[in-house]
C-alpha cells in the first residue's frame, strides 16, 4: 500500500445530507475550546429567522476551514469575478435588525 492510499479517508454522503441546507446568514461564536457556527435561514417578510444547522469546531479545525474558504473564494473570484457584498454595512436589506453575519 503506497502513502497516498494510507492517507485516504472514505467519506459517505447520504442522500439526505447531499441535498444541503440553504443558509443566508452565519453567526459565529467561540469559547477557548470551540467555535460554534450557526447557519440561519432568513426569509423576507418573516419576523423570525431559524437556525437550520449548527456546526461545532475545535479552534484548529476552525482555522483550517477559514484557510480553505479563503483559498476557494480566491479561486472562485479569479474564475468568475469579484463577489459583491450586500450593502456597505454587510446587512442584507431584509435583515430585520438581526446581527451582522460573522462569516
C-alpha positions in Angstrom: 0.0 0.0 0.0 1.5 3.3 -1.0 1.5 6.5 1.1 -1.5 8.1 -0.7 -3.7 5.0 -0.1 -2.8 5.1 3.6 -3.9 8.7 4.0 -7.2 8.4 2.1 -10.4 8.7 4.0 -13.6 7.0 2.9 -16.4 9.6 3.2 -20.1 8.7 2.9 -22.5 11.3 1.7 -26.1 10.2 2.4 -29.0 11.3 0.1 -30.5 13.3 3.0 -27.3 15.3 3.6 -26.4 15.6 -0.2 -29.4 17.9 -0.7 -27.8 20.5 1.6 -29.5 23.2 3.7 -29.9 26.8 2.4 -28.5 29.5 4.7 -28.1 33.2 4.0 -26.7 34.2 7.4 -24.0 32.7 9.6 -23.5 33.6 13.2 -20.2 32.6 14.8 -19.4 32.5 18.5 -16.4 30.9 20.3 -15.0 29.9 23.7 -11.4 29.0 24.5 -12.1 25.4 23.3 -14.5 25.6 20.4 -16.1 27.7 17.6 -19.8 27.4 17.0 -21.2 28.3 13.6 -25.0 28.7 13.4 -26.3 28.7 9.8 -29.5 30.7 9.7 -32.2 31.0 7.1 -33.9 34.4 6.9 -36.8 34.9 4.6 -38.2 38.3 3.6 -41.4 39.2 5.4 -40.9 36.6 8.1 -40.3 38.1 11.6 -38.4 35.1 12.9 -35.2 33.5 11.5 -34.4 29.9 12.1 -31.1 28.2 12.8 -31.0 25.4 10.2 -27.7 23.9 11.2 -25.1 24.2 13.9 -21.5 23.2 13.5 -19.1 23.0 16.4 -15.4 23.0 15.6 -12.2 22.9 17.5 -10.0 26.1 17.1 -7.6 24.1 14.9 -10.4 22.9 12.6 -11.9 26.4 12.5 -8.6 27.8 11.3 -8.3 25.1 8.6 -11.9 25.9 7.5 -11.0 29.6 7.4 -8.0 28.9 5.2 -9.9 26.5 2.9 -12.7 29.1 2.5 -10.2 31.9 1.7 -8.5 29.7 -0.9 -11.8 28.7 -2.5 -13.1 32.2 -2.6 -9.8 33.3 -4.2 -10.2 30.6 -6.9 -13.8 31.4 -7.4 -13.2 35.1 -7.9 -10.3 34.5 -10.3 -12.6 32.4 -12.4 -16.0 34.3 -12.1 -15.0 37.8 -10.8 -15.3 39.6 -7.5 -18.1 38.6 -5.2 -20.1 41.7 -4.4 -21.0 42.2 -0.8 -24.5 43.4 0.2 -24.7 47.0 1.4 -21.8 48.9 3.0 -22.7 47.6 6.5 -22.9 44.0 5.3 -26.5 43.7 6.4 -29.0 42.3 3.9 -31.9 44.5 3.1 -34.4 42.1 4.8 -32.3 41.5 7.9 -34.9 43.0 10.3 -32.3 44.1 12.7 -30.5 40.8 13.0 -26.8 40.9 14.0 -24.3 41.2 11.2 -23.1 37.8 10.0 -19.7 36.8 11.1 -19.0 34.6 8.1 
